[in-house]
Amino acid sequence: MPFDVGAVGPDPCGDGLTSRRRTSLGVSLGTWLCGVWAAAIGCGLPVQEARAAENGTGFYLLGSRGPLAAAVPPQGVFFQNDFYVFHADRSSSRTLPVHGNLATDFRSRAYIDLPTFVWSTPWTLGGARLAFSATIPFGGPDVSASAVVGPYSSSTSDSAFTIGDPVFSGMLGWESGRLRATGIVSVNTPVGDYRKGALANISFNRWAADVSGAVTWLDTDRGLDLSGVIGVTFNGENPATDYRTGTELHLEWAASQYLSKDFSIGIVGYHYQQISGDSGSGAVLGDFKGRVTALGGTAGYNFQIGKAPVSTRIKVYREFAVENRVPGGTTGFLTVSLPLWVPQPSSTPH
């Protein structure tokens, strides 16, 4: 499938590439641009992993953004699949509000698949390309805890394999030389399979919206990418638990270096902090503000299947400086993305 980004530039790794190899690198970087961007606008991916706010989590999936966070694909339709894993390898003695329960000695594992379809439109607004995405997560967590009711407690466990809340996103992306910038709005739609009172859910049963901005500095001469994201999540009330999670701030950053036209490595990280407390009659633990920081590494590899360019990326994060969240969390992403359709260039007669 023909695929031309048109904004990569020559010799991004500084190794004197021939014209043919530069074209190949343009395709490779462009494919990665599209794949990573699909993750960027699918940023509000709902995963219940018991980590902050109500149920210890927000609907914005921390760590979902990384290298080329502000990149925008050309016009076309793209598919990305993220396989997400979270593992809290130590129990938490901190009491957490979980779907109407109070739980302590909490251990959690989550295995979620997040297919995302992206439509990059032919339309522009103020020089920025307009695009949309939709994500429908499925899978489930495996949770064990001590459920607390008044002075009594009992050990319990729960697991689920189900469909979560769909997330719809819109994005505007600007590009000028090596600088890329995007504005993204994502909305969590509470129509997934929510089980009231269960410990294991991937649906949130509440409306929520995330507003974020991303910036990428892509030096194609050196093959260097520096990216950062800042966003704020606004939450509605969960009517099943009368719980309203406070406003949440998240930051993400990445630095990545291409070692060849197809392979790159880098470092990634994120920081999360609630900037307003939880409320509602179900917030019996008070404002329960959470925060966490994580650092990790990433590697990306691009290849082709037939004429179709395919982009893959692995990211692994380790959390620390945790407050009101499960301690010792490790997060992993395996991302595969590819174009489903891009318009063919019109031929010009001789």
ZABA-758063 format. One record per residue (C-alpha): residue number from 1; residue in one letter; chain; z, y, x. Coordinates in steps of 0.5 Angstrom, whole numbers. Layout:
N
   seq   type   mol       w       v       u
   NUM      a     A       Z       Y       X
...
***
This chain:
350
   seq   type   mol       w       v       u
     1      m     A       0       0       0
     2      p     A      -2       7       3
     3      f     A       4      11       4
     4      d     A       4      18       8
     5      v     A      10      22       8
     6      g     A       6      28      12
     7      a     A      13      31      14
     8      v     A      15      27      20
     9      g     A      11      30      26
    10      p     A       9      27      32
    11      d     A      13      23      37
    12      p     A      20      22      34
    13      c     A      23      18      39
    14      g     A      20      22      45
    15      d     A      17      16      48
    16      g     A       9      19      48
    17      l     A       7      15      42
    18      t     A      -1      14      41
    19      s     A      -4      17      35
    20      r     A      -4      10      32
    21      r     A       3       9      33
    22      r     A       5      16      31
    23      t     A       2      14      24
    24      s     A       6       8      24
    25      l     A      12      11      25
    26      g     A      11      16      20
    27      v     A      10      11      15
    28      s     A      17       8      18
    29      l     A      21      14      17
    30      g     A      18      16      11
    31      t     A      20       9       8
    32      w     A      27      10      10
    33      l     A      27      17       7
    34      c     A      25      14       1
    35      g     A      30       9       1
    36      v     A      36      13       3
    37      w     A      34      18      -2
    38      a     A      34      13      -7
    39      a     A      41      12      -5
    40      a     A      43      19      -5
    41      i     A      41      21     -12
    42      g     A      44      14     -15
    43      c     A      50      17     -12
    44      g     A      55      16     -18
    45      l     A      55       8     -18
    46      p     A      61       6     -22
    47      v     A      65       1     -18
    48      q     A      72      -1     -20
    49      e     A      76      -3     -14
    50      a     A      83       0     -15
    51      r     A      83       6     -10
    52      a     A      85      12     -13
    53      a     A      86      16     -20
    54      e     A      86      12     -26
    55      n     A      85       5     -24
    56      g     A      85       8     -17
    57      t     A      78       9     -17
    58      g     A      73      15     -19
    59      f     A      66      13     -21
    60      y     A      62      17     -15
    61      l     A      61      11     -10
    62      l     A      64      13      -3
    63      g     A      60      11       2
    64      s     A      53      11      -2
    65      r     A      50      16       2
    66      g     A      49      16      10
    67      p     A      43      18      14
    68      l     A      37      22      11
    69      a     A      42      24       5
    70      a     A      38      30       3
    71      a     A      31      27       4
    72      v     A      26      27      -2
    73      p     A      20      22      -3
    74      p     A      13      24      -4
    75      q     A      11      23     -11
    76      g     A      12      16     -14
    77      v     A      16      10     -17
    78      f     A      21       7     -12
    79      f     A      26       1     -13
    80      q     A      32       0      -9
    81      n     A      38      -5      -9
    82      d     A      45      -4      -6
    83      f     A      49     -10      -5
    84      y     A      56      -7      -5
    85      v     A      63     -11      -2
    86      f     A      70      -8      -2
    87      h     A      76     -12       1
    88      a     A      83      -9       1
    89      d     A      86     -14       6
    90      r     A      93     -12       5
    91      s     A      97     -11      -1
    92      s     A     100      -5      -4
    93      s     A     107      -4      -6
    94      r     A     105       3      -9
    95      t     A     105       3     -17
    96      l     A      98       4     -19
    97      p     A      95       5     -27
    98      v     A      90       0     -28
    99      h     A      87       0     -35
   100      g     A      93       2     -39
   101      n     A      98      -3     -34
   102      l     A     102      -1     -29
   103      a     A     101      -5     -23
   104      t     A     104      -6     -16
   105      d     A     103     -11     -10
   106      f     A      95     -10     -11
   107      r     A      90     -14      -8
   108      s     A      82     -13     -10
   109      r     A      76     -15      -8
   110      a     A      69     -13     -11
   111      y     A      62     -16     -11
   112      i     A      57     -11     -14
   113      d     A      50     -11     -15
   114      l     A      47      -4     -16
   115      p     A      39      -4     -18
   116      t     A      36       3     -18
   117      f     A      29       6     -20
   118      v     A      27      12     -18
   119      w     A      22      17     -21
   120      s     A      19      22     -16
   121      t     A      15      27     -20
   122      p     A       9      31     -19
   123      w     A      13      37     -21
   124      t     A      16      43     -17
   125      l     A      21      48     -19
   126      g     A      22      54     -14
   127      g     A      19      50      -8
   128      a     A      23      44      -9
   129      r     A      21      37     -12
   130      l     A      24      34     -18
   131      a     A      26      27     -19
   132      f     A      30      22     -23
   133      s     A      34      16     -22
   134      a     A      37      10     -26
   135      t     A      42       5     -24
   136      i     A      45      -1     -28
   137      p     A      51      -4     -24
   138      f     A      53     -11     -25
   139      g     A      58     -16     -22
   140      g     A      65     -16     -22
   141      p     A      72     -15     -18
   142      d     A      77     -20     -17
   143      v     A      84     -17     -17
   144      s     A      91     -20     -17
   145      a     A      97     -16     -18
   146      s     A     104     -16     -21
   147      a     A     104     -13     -28
   148      v     A     110      -8     -29
   149      v     A     113      -7     -36
   150      g     A     119      -3     -36
   151      p     A     124      -7     -32
   152      y     A     120     -13     -32
   153      s     A     114     -16     -28
   154      s     A     110     -22     -27
   155      s     A     104     -24     -23
   156      t     A      97     -24     -25
   157      s     A      90     -24     -23
   158      d     A      83     -23     -26
   159      s     A      76     -23     -25
   160      a     A      70     -21     -28
   161      f     A      62     -22     -28
   162      t     A      59     -16     -33
   163      i     A      55     -10     -33
   164      g     A      58      -3     -32
   165      d     A      56       4     -34
   166      p     A      49       6     -33
   167      v     A      49      12     -29
   168      f     A      43      17     -29
   169      s     A      41      22     -24
   170      g     A      37      28     -23
   171      m     A      35      32     -16
   172      l     A      32      38     -13
   173      g     A      30      37      -6
   174      w     A      27      43      -1
   175      e     A      24      42       6
   176      s     A      23      47      11
   177      g     A      21      44      18
   178      r     A      27      40      21
   179      l     A      32      42      15
   180      r     A      32      39       8
   181      a     A      37      40       3
   182      t     A      38      37      -4
   183      g     A      42      39     -11
   184      i     A      44      33     -15
   185      v     A      47      32     -22
   186      s     A      49      25     -24
   187      v     A      52      23     -30
   188      n     A      56      16     -32
   189      t     A      55      14     -39
   190      p     A      60      10     -42
   191      v     A      57       4     -45
   192      g     A      58      -2     -41
   193      d     A      62      -8     -42
   194      y     A      70      -5     -42
   195      r     A      75     -10     -43
   196      k     A      82      -6     -45
   197      g     A      88      -8     -42
   198      a     A      84     -12     -37
   199      l     A      85     -11     -29
   200      a     A      78     -13     -27
   201      n     A      73      -8     -30
   202      i     A      67      -5     -27
   203      s     A      66       0     -33
   204      f     A      70       6     -34
   205      n     A      70       8     -41
   206      r     A      69      15     -40
   207      w     A      64      20     -39
   208      a     A      64      23     -32
   209      a     A      59      28     -28
   210      d     A      58      29     -21
   211      v     A      55      35     -18
   212      s     A      53      35     -10
   213      g     A      49      38      -5
   214      a     A      46      35       1
   215      v     A      43      37       8
   216      t     A      40      33      13
   217      w     A      37      36      20
   218      l     A      32      31      22
   219      d     A      29      32      29
   220      t     A      23      28      30
   221      d     A      22      29      37
   222      r     A      28      26      39
   223      g     A      29      21      33
   224      l     A      36      24      31
   225      d     A      38      25      24
   226      l     A      45      29      22
   227      s     A      47      29      15
   228      g     A      52      31      11
   229      v     A      54      31       3
   230      i     A      59      35      -1
   231      g     A      61      34      -8
   232      v     A      65      35     -14
   233      t     A      67      30     -20
   234      f     A      69      32     -27
   235      n     A      72      27     -31
   236      g     A      73      26     -39
   237      e     A      78      22     -42
   238      n     A      79      15     -43
   239      p     A      80      14     -50
   240      a     A      83       7     -50
   241      t     A      88       9     -45
   242      d     A      89      16     -46
   243      y     A      88      18     -39
   244      r     A      84      23     -36
   245      t     A      83      23     -28
   246      g     A      83      30     -25
   247      t     A      77      33     -21
   248      e     A      75      30     -15
   249      l     A      72      32      -8
   250      h     A      68      28      -4
   251      l     A      65      29       3
   252      e     A      60      24       7
   253      w     A      57      25      14
   254      a     A      52      21      18
   255      a     A      49      22      25
   256      s     A      44      17      27
   257      q     A      39      16      32
   258      y     A      32      12      32
   259      l     A      32       7      38
   260      s     A      24       5      36
   261      k     A      20       7      31
   262      d     A      23       1      26
   263      f     A      30       1      29
   264      s     A      36       6      28
   265      i     A      44       6      29
   266      g     A      49      11      28
   267      i     A      56      13      25
   268      v     A      58      14      18
   269      g     A      64      17      15
   270      y     A      67      20       8
   271      h     A      73      23       6
   272      y     A      76      23      -1
   273      q     A      81      28      -4
   274      q     A      83      30     -12
   275      i     A      84      37     -12
   276      s     A      87      37     -19
   277      g     A      92      32     -22
   278      d     A      91      26     -27
   279      s     A      93      28     -35
   280      g     A      94      25     -42
   281      s     A      99      21     -45
   282      g     A      97      15     -41
   283      a     A      98      18     -34
   284      v     A     105      16     -34
   285      l     A     106      17     -26
   286      g     A     104      24     -26
   287      d     A      98      28     -23
   288      f     A      98      22     -18
   289      k     A      93      25     -13
   290      g     A      89      20      -9
   291      r     A      86      21      -2
   292      v     A      83      17       4
   293      t     A      79      18      10
   294      a     A      74      13      13
   295      l     A      70      12      19
   296      g     A      64       6      20
   297      g     A      58       5      23
   298      t     A      50       3      21
   299      a     A      44       0      23
   300      g     A      37       1      19
   301      y     A      31      -3      20
   302      n     A      24      -2      17
   303      f     A      18      -7      16
   304      q     A      12      -9      12
   305      i     A      11     -15       7
   306      g     A       3     -15       6
   307      k     A       2      -7       5
   308      a     A       8      -5       2
   309      p     A      13      -2       7
   310      v     A      20      -4       6
   311      s     A      27      -1       9
   312      t     A      33      -4      10
   313      r     A      40      -1      12
   314      i     A      47      -4      13
   315      k     A      53       1      13
   316      v     A      61      -1      14
   317      y     A      67       3      13
   318      r     A      74       2      15
   319      e     A      79       7      11
   320      f     A      85      10      14
   321      a     A      90      16      12
   322      v     A      91      13       5
   323      e     A      95      16      -1
   324      n     A      95      13      -8
   325      r     A      90       8      -6
   326      v     A      90       1      -4
   327      p     A      91       1       4
   328      g     A      87      -2       9
   329      g     A      80      -2       5
   330      t     A      74      -5       8
   331      t     A      67      -3       5
   332      g     A      60      -5       6
   333      f     A      53      -4       4
   334      l     A      47      -8       4
   335      t     A      41      -4       2
   336      v     A      34      -6       1
   337      s     A      28      -1      -2
   338      l     A      21       0      -3
   339      p     A      16       4      -6
   340      l     A      13       1     -13
   341      w     A       7       6     -14
   342      v     A       5      12     -10
   343      p     A      -1      16     -12
   344      q     A      -8      14      -8
   345      p     A     -11      20      -4
   346      s     A     -17      22      -8
   347      s     A     -23      21      -4
   348      t     A     -28      26      -1
   349      p     A     -35      25      -1
   350      h     A     -39      26       5
***
